């Protein structure tokens, strides 16, 4: 067990599985108490049990971040239990539909943006109500290489709501960093590409279905575009999340750090 986040309190959305759960595990290992917020109560309870068995402090709060009232309640419950919130990790997100814009419904579009952008904004708003008076805080967005813009390499075909949402998240991060830096609050973003785990498998299955290829062929195509020629793992995202939440990154704010195995080098 380390001590880089000793006595810190972290609120992590989408913490019941995948990257969010791995970040929670890494934070507990560094001495933080964690609050996990997600829609899936069963996943949350299993994750909290695992973290507590490690000797960590962990609390599960079932939360749908598309619903403003539930976010407000979750942050208030965090303050009631722990008295503060030092770190906010906006990890929750919807992969969105896998189809071209011409086939998109407004409901599909709005649902993806509500989960991936609006929910993150609301979490920031509520957490900042406590971070600003404390003149201390750290906000980390989990973005995506699908949301990086430039050189004609931005976006993933047939996933426009997801990519637009992640581009918007970058804008929120950079704007917020300028707004709250005066209060000693830092705001940064981690930008993964494909990551070993259930969401990437889901994406590959959809691509395979839409293109008539096998999942193995899709995986090979995704991997060959990476400089390292391998798909990053969840713990590698979590390591950067620890760094950004710690004093080791005390002069870093408003930045996006790609953790993608070398996808989009040069952007």
N, C-alpha and C positions, 0 to 999 in steps of 0.2 A: 504494500500500500504506500502511495506517495502522499505528498502534502501540498501540491501546487494549488489546490482549490480548497484547502482546509477551511472549514466553517462557512463556506459559501453555500447559497441556496440557489438551485437551478430549476427553472420551469421549462420543461421540454415537451413540445407538442409532437404527436405521433410517436410517443415513447414506448409503445407497447410491443414493437417489433422492428426489425430491420435496422436502418441507420440510427433512428432515434433511440432504440433500445441499446445499441452499442455505444452511443454517446453517453447515455445514462450510466452504463457499466464503467466506462472510462472515468466519468466524473466521480462516481462513488470511490473508485480506486485511488483518486487523488484527494479524497477527503470531503467532498461536497455532499450535501443532502439534496435529493432530487425529487421533483414533483412531475409525474408523468400524466399527460393529458391526451386522451384519444377517445374515439367513439367506441372502440371494441373493449368492453369491460373485461371479458375473459382474458384477452391478451395483456391488458394492463395489470390485472391481478397476478397473472403468472410472472410478468416481468418484475413486479414489486417483490414478490416472494423470493425470486432468484437474487435480487439485489440485497434484500434483507439477510438472506443466507450467507452472503458475502461479508456481512457485518455492516452494511450500509444503512443509511437513513433514506427511506423511500416512501412516497405517498402516491396513490392512484386517485385521479379525479376524472371520471368519465366525462368527456367534453366533445361536443360537436363544434368545431371552430367556425362553422358556417353560421352559427347562431350567436348573436351578440350577447344575449343574456347569459348564456352558458360560459362564455369567456369571462365576463365580469365576475360571475360567481366563482369560477375556478381560481382567478387571481386573488379574490377576497379570501377564499379558503386557504390559499397558500400563505397569505399574510397572517391569518388567524392561527395557523399551526406553527409557522416558523418565524413570523415577525418581520420578514423582509424578503426581497427577491433581488439577488445579485446578478443572475445570469438568465437570459431568455434565449432559448433555441427554437426558432421557428422552423420546424422540420416537417410538420404535417403537410401533406399535399396529395392532390388527386392526379393520377396519370392522365385523366381525361379520355375522351373517345379517340379511337383510332380510325379516322375517316377523313376524306377531303372536305374542304370548306363547303363545297357545293351540296354536300349531304348533311351538313351540320344543323342540328336544331338549336334554337335559342336556349332552351333548357340545359342542354349539354354544355354549351358555351358558358352560361352564367354559373352553373354549378362548379365548373372547374376553376373559374376565376374567384368565386366566393371562397373556395377552399384554399387555393394557392396564393391569393393576393389579399383579398379583403380580410380573411381570418388572421393573416399575419399582421396586417395593419392594426386590427383591433387588439391583438395580443400586445403589440408594441405600445399602443395607446394606454392600455390598462396597466402594464408593467411600469411605464414611465411615470405614472402618477405616484409611484413609490420610489423609483430610482432618482428622479429629479430632486426631491427634498433631501435624499441621502447623499446627493452629489457624487454618486458612484453607480456604475452599472455596466453591463456588457450584453449586447444583443448580437446574436449570430443567426443569419439566414442560411438555410440550405437551398441553394439555387440549383442550376443545371447548366451543363454545356449547351443544352438545347436552347437556352435563353441568352447566350452570348451573341452579340451582334458584331458584324463586320466582315468584310472581304467575301461576301456571298456564301459564308459558311454557317450562318446562323439558322436555327430552326431544324426541325425534323419533319419531313413530309408526312402529311396525314395526322399531325399532332399539333395543329395550330393553337387550340386553347391552352394546352400545356406550355408551349413555347412562348406564347404571348404573356402568359401569367408569370413565367420565370424571368422574362425581360422586364416586366413591370416590377418584380421583386427587387431586381438590381437597382432600378430607379428609386424605389422606396428606401433601400439601404443607403444609397449615396446621398439622397436628400436628408434622410434622418440623421446621418452622421454629421452633417453640417449644422443641423438644428440643435443637437444635444451635446456636441463636443464641449460647449461652455460649462456643462454640468459634470464634466469628467466621466461622461458615458461614451463608450466606444460601440460602433456598429460596423460589422463586417459580414462577409458572405463566403461560404464555401461552395464551389461549383464542381460537383462530380459529373463524370460522364457515366457510362455503364458501370454498375457496381454489382458484384456478386451478391445475389439475394433474390427474394421473391418478386420484387417489382421489375427487375431487369428480365427475369424469366417471362413474366407477363407481357412485357413489351416485345420480347423476341417472338413469343407465340403469336402475337397479333401481327407483327411484320410478316412472319412466315405465312400466316393465313391469307393476308392481303396480297402477297407476292407469289404465292404458289411454291415457295421454297421450303426446305426443311429448317427446323429450329437450329440444327447443327450448322447449316450453311449461313444462316443469319448471324450466329455467334462468331463464326470464322470471319465474316465480313466486318463485324464490329471490332473484333480484336486486331485485325490487320491494319486498321486505321490508327492504332495506338503506337506511339514510339516505343513503349516498353513491351509491346506484344503480349500483354496480359491484362485481364480485367481487375481493377483495384477491388480490395475487400473492404467490408464495412469498418473494420477496426482502423483502417488507414484514414478514413474520413474522421473517425472519432479522435484520432491522435491530433489532427489539425484543430478540431473543436476544443480540445484541451488547451492547446497552445494559444488559441485566440481568446479563451476565457481567462487565461493566466496572466500574471504580471510580465511574463516573458515577451508578450506582444503589446506592452503598455503604450507604445508610440504608434500603433497601427490602428487606423480607423478609416472607414469609407472604402475599403479595398475588397476585391474579389480574389480568392485564392483557388485556382483550379486544382483539383485532385482527381485527375482523369487518366493517368498513365501516358500523358503526352498527346491527347486529342487537341486539335486546333492550336498546335504550337505556333507562336508568332502573333496570335491575336491578343 
